[in-house]
Amino acid sequence: MNRRIVTRIVLLLVAAGSLYLLLPKLLDVFSSWPQLRGIDPLWLALAVFFEALSYIALWTLQRITIGTRSWFAVGTSQLAANAAGSIVPGGGAAAGALQYGMLVRAGIRGDRILSGLAASTAATTAAVFALPVVASIAGIGGAAAPDGLRRVAYIGAAAFVLLGLVIVTAFVWDRPLLAVARGAQAVAGWVHRRERVEDLPQRLLDQRDGIRAAVRLHPVLAALAALGKWGFDYVVLLSVLQALSVKPDPSLILLAYAAAALLALIPLTPGGLGFVEAGLTGLLVVAGVAAGAAAAATLAYRLVSYWLPLPVGLVAYWLGRRAFPTGPAAATPTLDT
């Protein structure tokens, strides 16, 4: 318990320090709110619509990887977990624990949840690294990307290839997974916790096989859902730029968006708060957007993608707890073809 408290205090201090350093950029973004008065409400409504599609794409992927038919259980648990992860420093662990608990209460087996959430995270992470590659291909024949955005493309391409190799290796061969499991057992033995991971090798193989079987039923849909999670969110950014009457090169905006999406994965602040605002504003300027419009677009984008889902997640948590107040009554069936 003391170690957990110390960890939380350290995370809070790191988040506070990061936000303090990024505060000038945050203030610049929030000070652009008067420009939102002239925003086109139709394009803003479309931005909200595309953000909803982004969430639906993620739910589709999680339904496949977890192996459940329930849109309600997956949707409410993911919205609640997203809200928790967006307000708690280092919120990835808290978000995962919250979604796991809600899905267990909905009647889904714990091992299936753990492997399914891990698979969906790996798929969406691979997809975000693929975005710079897609942007580079889409930009062929168009405006040359500035040096800063070209570096994003190179880093994203390298990371995409590396992560793709790791995923393929884990899904095709047993030995790499067994080596990871034995390494974890060795580490656990050093801290006298080996008994907790005694069955880890077989458990990893079983979970891998379960994910492989579930994805094999809907491979194209799973791939499209992973890409759609980011693709629809990217269209949100394009929509708010259109709402501000800004029309830059979409391929350059995609490179800027990809870099901002990677910044959101930094666990130092909740939901990448501060990092995304500072990074996206600067990258939009590099992509050719005027500084004032870049700050206003970043603010509008974050209002739709970061701030709006917070109260929605709270409502989703209440709905989930109300629907499953006492835990599972029966196992949830797997997806059918």
C-alpha angles and dihedrals in degrees: 000000000000091000090052092052092048090050092052092048091051091049091050092050092048091048092047092049093048093049090048091054092046095043096101091056092045091051090049090054096045092045088063092070094107088068089062091068090080095045117131105251093207093059090044090053089050089052090056090047093052091047088056089051089052090057092046089053090054092048089051091054093047092049088056098045095042093042104231135128095211113111089175096056094045095041098048094042093048094047091049092046092048091053092049092049090050096057103034120075109245085011098169093091093044091048092049093048092049094049091045092052094048093048092049089052088052090060103260119138115256097229091052091051094050095049093041095051091046090051094048091049091051091048095049091045090053089048094053090052088051092058096080089051091052091047092051092051092046091050095056107124093013133091114324113253116245117247094259093054093043089058089054089055093050094048092045093049093049093047091047092053093046094047091044090054091050093050094046091047092051093048098044105039132043099204098071091052091046090050091052091048093050090048090053089049091052092051090047089052091056090058093040095249100110093120089067093061100033092118095038098112094056092039092055091049092048092049092047091051091049092052091046091052093048095047092045088065093057109015097150093045091049092051092047091048092052091050092041092057089066098026095060091044089053089053087055088062091047090050095053090048089053089047087058091046092248116140112180128160106295093215092056090047089051090055090049090047092049091053091049091049089054090049089054088062091063103110097207094095131026110275091349090291109183095009093068094043093050095040099044094047092051094044093049088055089051088051090057104268117135113253095245094047091046092056092046092047091049091051093049092046093050092046089058100037103033113019102035094055091056098075089036089056091051091054090046091053091052092048092049094049090047093050094046105027099154106030134261124342096186141355116276114243120242124249118279125216 
